[in-house]
Amino acid sequence: MNSCSSISAKLLRPLRWGLWLGIFLAVCVPLVALGAANPVSRGFQISTLDALSAGVFEGAMSFRELRQYGNFGLGTFAGLDGEMIGLDNRFYQVKHDGAVFPVSDQSQTPFAVVTQFKPTQKILLPGTFTYTELQTALDQKLPSLNYPYALKIHGQFPQLELRSVPGQVPPYPTLGAVVKQQTVFNFQQVSATLVGFRLPQNMQGINAAGYHFHGLTQDKKGGGHLLAGIFRNPIVQVQLIQDWHTSFPDTAAFAQSPAPIP
C-alpha cells in the first residue's frame, strides 16, 4: 500500500508542475504583455474636458505644481491662451499667431494632462497613413483599448496641420465658440514631435475619448493641436497607464458652472 502511494505521488508530481505552469502562462504572460512587469504608471489631469468645454478657463494650477506630476503632456493656459506641449520636462506655449514660448513656473493652467513618460511598447507602422488611418492602425496594435495610453511620435512628417486659439477674457465663451477663431498652421516636410494620449470611451467627459495630440517642431518655432497629417513609416512610443488621477479645481468658476461637470 505504501509502495503504491509512493508510485502515485511520483506520477502526480509532474502533473502538478504542469498545472502550475499552465496557470502561470494563462495569468502572468498576458499581464506582462500589458506592461504589468513595469512599475505602475500614472496619468494626472487638472479639471475636466466638460468644464473646459463650458468655458471654465480660469487658472486652476501653476506649472510649478503641474511639473510634480509629469514631464510629458498637453493642455492649455489661463484664458485658453494657446496650446500647451509638455516635452522632456519642459512646457511650451503655442500662441494664436504661431509663436512658441517656454512657460514660466508661475503661469497657470485651467486644464492639462501629464505623465512621467516611460514607454512600455514601441509600434512600427510601415506605410503611409492619414491621421484617421494612423488611429485605426494603432488601435489594432495596442494590447487593450480599455486603458489610457501616452504616445510619442518623433520624426520627419510629410505634412502636419496644427492649430492654436486666441486668449479670452471674462465673461468666457464656450470652448466651441473659441475654436471657431482658431488659426491653422500647415507644415510640409517638417521634423517634429507629437505628444498625445489615447483614452478609453469610459473617460469621455472627464477627458476626450480617443486620440489627442499636440505637436512641436524640432526647432521649437512652431506647434499646436494636431488636426490632420501624413505619417510615413511612423514609429510610436507607447506608455500604458494603469492609474489615473483627476484633480478638480478649487475655484468658484468650476463650482458654479451651470453645465453638467463630472
N, C-alpha and C positions, 0 to 999 in steps of 0.2 A: 504493500500500500504506500509506504513511504517512498519506495523506488518509483512508483507510478506518479506520485505527486511531484517528485523531483524532475522527472522527464517532462511532465506537463508544464512546469514552471519554465523550464529551458525553452520549450517550444513557444510559449506565450510571450517570452521576453522580447523577441524581435517584433512580434505583432504590436506590443505596447509601444515600442520605439517608433514603429511605422505610424501608429495612430497619433502620437505626439508630433511627429514630423509633419503629418498631414494637417493637423490643427495649426501648427506654426506657419506653414506655407499658405493656408487659407486665410489666416488672420493677419499675420505680420507683414507678408510681402506686399499686399495692397496698401497697408499703412505706409511702408517705406516709399512706395510709388507716389503716394500723395504728399510726401515731404515730412512724414511724421518722424523720420530719423533725424531731422534737423530740429534745432530749438524752435519752440512755438513763436511764430512771427505775429506781430500786432499791427493793425491799422488804427489810425486815430483821425477823427474829424471833429471840427468845431462847427456847431449849428447843423442845420439840415437843409437839403435842397428845397423842400417845401417852403421853409422860412425865407430862403433867398428868393424863390420864385414870387413870394408875396411882397417882396420889397423890403425885407429886413436887411438893410445894407450897413447898419451901424457896426463899428468895430467891436469885436467880442473877445479878441485875444491878441496880444502883441506877438511879433515874430520871434522875440527873445524866448517867450514861453513856448511857442509852437515848435521851435527848434529842439526842445527837450523830448519831443515825441517822434521826431523823424527828420531825416536828411534828404527826403525824396518825396515829391508830391506836387499837387496843383491846388489852385484856389483863386481867390480874388482879394481885393483890398477894400478898406472902408470907403463907402460911397460907390462901390462897384467900379473903382477906378482902374480898369485894365485887367489883364490876365496874369496869374502868378505861376511860375515854374520853380519847383524846388529840385535842385540837382547838385550832387556832390557836396551836400551840407551848406549850400548857398541858395538864397532866394533871389529871384529876378522878377521885375515888373515890366510887362509889355504894355505901353500906353496906347491910347486910341490912335495916335499918329504913327505908331510902329516903333518908336524909340524904346530902347531897353535900358533899365537902370537896376543896379544892385539895390536890395531892400535893406533898410536900416532895422535894427532890433526894435526900435520904438514904433515902427509902423504897425498898424492894426489890420486884422482881417476879420470879415464877418462870416466867412466860410472857407474852409481849407481841409484838405485830406493829405495825410503824410504817413510814411512808414520809414523804418530803418531798412533800407533796401539791401537784401541779401538773397540773390537769385537762387532758386531751388531747381530750375529747369531751363534749358536752352532749346528753343524751337527754331529749326531751319526750314524755310519755306521756299523751295526752288520755283522760279517762275516770276511772272509779273502780275500784280494784283491791284485792283482799286481798293479804296478804303473798305467798302462793303464786302468785297471778296476776301480781304485780309481778315475781317472779323469772323467770317464763316469758316475760313481755314484754321484760324486759331481755336475756335470752338471745338473743332474736330480733334485737335491735338492736346487740349487741356485734359487732365485726368478726371475732373469733375466740374460741372457747371454750377454746383451748389456752394462753392466757396468764393470769397473775394480773391482777386489776384492783383498784384502790382506788376506793371510791364514797362520795359525799357527797350526802345528800338533806336539804335545809333547807326548812321551810315550816310551814303550818298543817295539822295532821293531825286528821281526824275522830275517830280512835281509835288509841291505841297501847297495847300490852300489853308491859310490860318486867319484868325480874326481876333480883334480886340474891341472893347466897348468903352465909351466915354464915361468919366466920373459923373456922379449925380449929386444933387443937393436936395435936402428935405423940402417939402414932403416927397418921399421917394416914390417913383412909379414901380410897376411890376417888372420882373426880370424880362418878361416877354416884350414889354414896351421898349426896354433899353436895347435889347438885341436888334430891334429894327433900326437902331442907329449905328450898328457895327461897321467897322472898317475892315475890309477883306484884303489880305496880303497874299500875292501869288509869287511863289519861288520856283525857279527852274534849276535843275541840276545843282541842288544845294546840299551841303553837308550839315547835318542837324541831328539832334537827339529828341526823341519823343518820350515823354514821361506820362504814364497813364495808369488807369485801373479798369479792371473788368469786374463788375459787381453782379451778384445773382438777382433774380427777379424779386425775391422776397425783401430786398433792400430798397425797392422803388419808393420814393418819397423821402426816406431818410437820405438817400443819395440817388444818383441816376443809375438804374439797372442797365447793364450792357457796358460798352466801351466808352471811355472818356480820356482823351489825350490832350496835353498841351505840348507845344514844341518850342525848341530854342536852337537857333542856328549856331554852328560851331564857333563863329566869330563873335557871338553874343550881341549881334546887331539887329536881329530880327526874331520874331516868335509869335506865339499866340495860341488860341484854342484851335485844335485841328477840325477842319470842316471836310476836307477831301484830300486825296493824294494818290500818287502812283508809287508802288513799292516793288522793287526788283530784287529778288532773292533775299528777302528780309531775314535777319537773324534777331529773334525776340528773346530777351532775357525775362524770365518769369519768376515771380515770388508768390507762392501760395500763402495766404493769410488765414490763420486759424482763430484769431482773436480780434474783435473789432470794438472800439470804444468810441461812443459819440458823446461829446460834451455839449450840453445845452447852455446857450448864452445867459448870463445873469444880467439881462438888460430889459428895460421897460418895453422896448420895441418888440422883442421876442415874446415877452409875457402878454402883451396887449394886442398882438396881431390878430385880426379877425379871421384870418384864414385857418383852416384845419391843419395844425402843425403837429407832426408825430412827436 
